[in-house]
């Protein structure tokens, strides 16, 4: 996935990236590939956590399995996207205080993407290396 900088500034570029993710992705595994690939380079270490379902065949072949859960750790909140019943995508926003989840709220995937864009923008504002990596991602 590539895109040129929009000229809208960092938040505008990230909102466009979120819109592209929302338009192109239909399953948790697709989000996981994007978030663990090029986008993970733009985020501080440990910000993205992936959960996998591994079959016996996956274990024997030393494959990671199929991604069924993505958690993006932000400032005072976590964003979770997971595969629900029937392959549906379920999104949650977790309020976090001192590393403890104090509340969970189900949200739409669109809300999740907007919250992700906000968290990425905050991370890029705090960390110049993250900002530079995000700019490279948007230009590539």
C-alpha positions as CSV (number, residue, x, y, z in Angstrom):
1,X,0.0,0.0,0.0
2,X,1.5,3.3,-1.1
3,X,0.4,6.9,-1.2
4,X,1.8,10.3,-1.7
5,X,1.7,12.9,1.1
6,X,-1.5,14.8,0.7
7,X,-0.3,18.2,1.8
8,X,-2.9,18.2,4.6
9,X,-0.2,17.8,7.3
10,X,0.5,14.8,9.5
11,X,-3.1,14.3,10.8
12,X,-4.5,14.6,7.2
13,X,-2.0,12.0,5.9
14,X,-2.8,9.6,8.7
15,X,-6.6,10.1,8.2
16,X,-6.1,9.2,4.5
17,X,-4.1,6.2,5.5
18,X,-6.9,5.1,7.8
19,X,-9.4,5.6,5.1
20,X,-7.4,3.4,2.7
21,X,-7.1,0.7,5.3
22,X,-10.9,0.8,5.9
23,X,-11.7,0.7,2.2
24,X,-9.3,-2.2,1.4
25,X,-9.5,-4.5,4.4
26,X,-12.1,-7.1,5.2
27,X,-10.5,-9.3,7.8
28,X,-8.3,-9.1,10.9
29,X,-5.4,-10.8,9.1
30,X,-5.3,-8.1,6.5
31,X,-5.1,-5.4,9.2
32,X,-2.4,-7.4,10.9
33,X,-0.3,-7.6,7.7
34,X,-0.5,-3.8,7.3
35,X,0.1,-3.0,10.9
36,X,3.0,-5.5,11.3
37,X,4.6,-4.6,8.0
38,X,5.4,-1.2,6.8
39,X,3.3,0.7,9.3
40,X,5.0,-1.1,12.3
41,X,8.3,0.6,11.2
42,X,6.6,3.9,11.7
43,X,5.4,3.1,15.2
44,X,7.4,2.9,18.5
45,X,8.5,-0.6,19.4
46,X,5.9,-2.5,21.3
47,X,3.0,-0.4,20.1
48,X,1.4,-3.1,18.0
49,X,0.7,-6.6,19.4
50,X,-0.6,-9.5,17.3
51,X,-2.4,-12.6,18.3
52,X,-2.4,-15.7,16.1
53,X,-4.3,-18.9,15.8
54,X,-1.9,-21.8,15.0
55,X,-3.0,-25.1,13.7
56,X,-0.9,-28.3,14.1
57,X,0.2,-27.9,10.5
58,X,1.4,-24.3,11.3
59,X,3.4,-25.6,14.2
60,X,5.0,-28.4,12.3
61,X,5.9,-26.1,9.4
62,X,7.1,-23.4,11.9
63,X,4.6,-20.9,10.5
64,X,3.2,-18.1,12.7
65,X,-0.4,-19.0,11.9
66,X,-3.3,-16.8,11.0
67,X,-3.6,-13.4,12.7
68,X,-6.9,-13.2,14.7
69,X,-6.2,-10.2,17.0
70,X,-4.5,-6.9,16.7
71,X,-3.9,-4.6,19.7
72,X,-2.5,-1.1,19.3
73,X,-1.2,0.3,22.6
74,X,-1.8,4.1,22.7
75,X,-1.5,6.7,25.4
76,X,-4.0,5.7,28.2
77,X,-5.9,3.4,25.8
78,X,-5.6,0.3,23.7
79,X,-7.4,-0.4,20.4
80,X,-8.3,-4.0,19.8
81,X,-9.4,-5.6,16.6
82,X,-10.2,-9.3,16.6
83,X,-12.0,-11.9,14.6
84,X,-15.4,-12.6,16.1
85,X,-17.9,-15.3,15.4
86,X,-18.6,-16.0,11.8
87,X,-15.4,-14.2,10.8
88,X,-16.8,-10.8,11.6
89,X,-14.4,-8.1,12.7
90,X,-15.0,-6.8,16.3
91,X,-13.4,-3.6,17.5
92,X,-13.0,-2.4,21.1
93,X,-11.5,0.6,22.8
94,X,-9.9,-0.2,26.2
95,X,-9.4,2.6,28.7
96,X,-6.0,1.9,30.5
97,X,-4.7,3.4,33.7
98,X,-1.2,2.4,34.8
99,X,-1.2,-0.6,32.6
100,X,-4.6,-1.9,33.8
101,X,-7.7,-2.0,31.6
102,X,-10.5,-0.3,33.5
103,X,-13.2,-0.3,30.9
104,X,-13.9,-1.8,27.5
105,X,-16.3,-0.4,24.9
106,X,-17.3,-1.9,21.6
107,X,-16.9,0.5,18.7
108,X,-17.2,0.3,14.9
109,X,-14.3,-0.5,12.7
110,X,-14.5,3.1,11.3
111,X,-14.2,4.5,14.8
112,X,-11.3,2.2,15.5
113,X,-9.5,3.4,12.4
114,X,-10.0,7.1,13.4
115,X,-8.7,6.3,16.9
116,X,-5.7,4.5,15.3
117,X,-5.0,7.6,13.2
118,X,-5.1,9.8,16.3
119,X,-2.7,7.4,18.2
120,X,-0.3,7.3,15.3
121,X,-0.3,11.1,15.0
122,X,0.4,11.4,18.8
123,X,3.2,8.9,18.6
124,X,4.8,10.7,15.6
125,X,4.5,14.0,17.4
126,X,6.4,12.6,20.5
127,X,9.0,10.6,18.6
128,X,10.9,12.2,15.7
129,X,12.1,8.7,14.5
130,X,8.5,7.6,14.3
131,X,7.5,10.7,12.4
132,X,10.4,10.2,9.9
133,X,9.4,6.5,9.4
134,X,5.7,7.5,8.9
135,X,6.7,10.1,6.3
136,X,8.8,7.5,4.5
137,X,5.8,5.1,4.5
138,X,3.5,7.8,3.1
139,X,6.0,8.7,0.3
140,X,6.9,5.1,-0.7
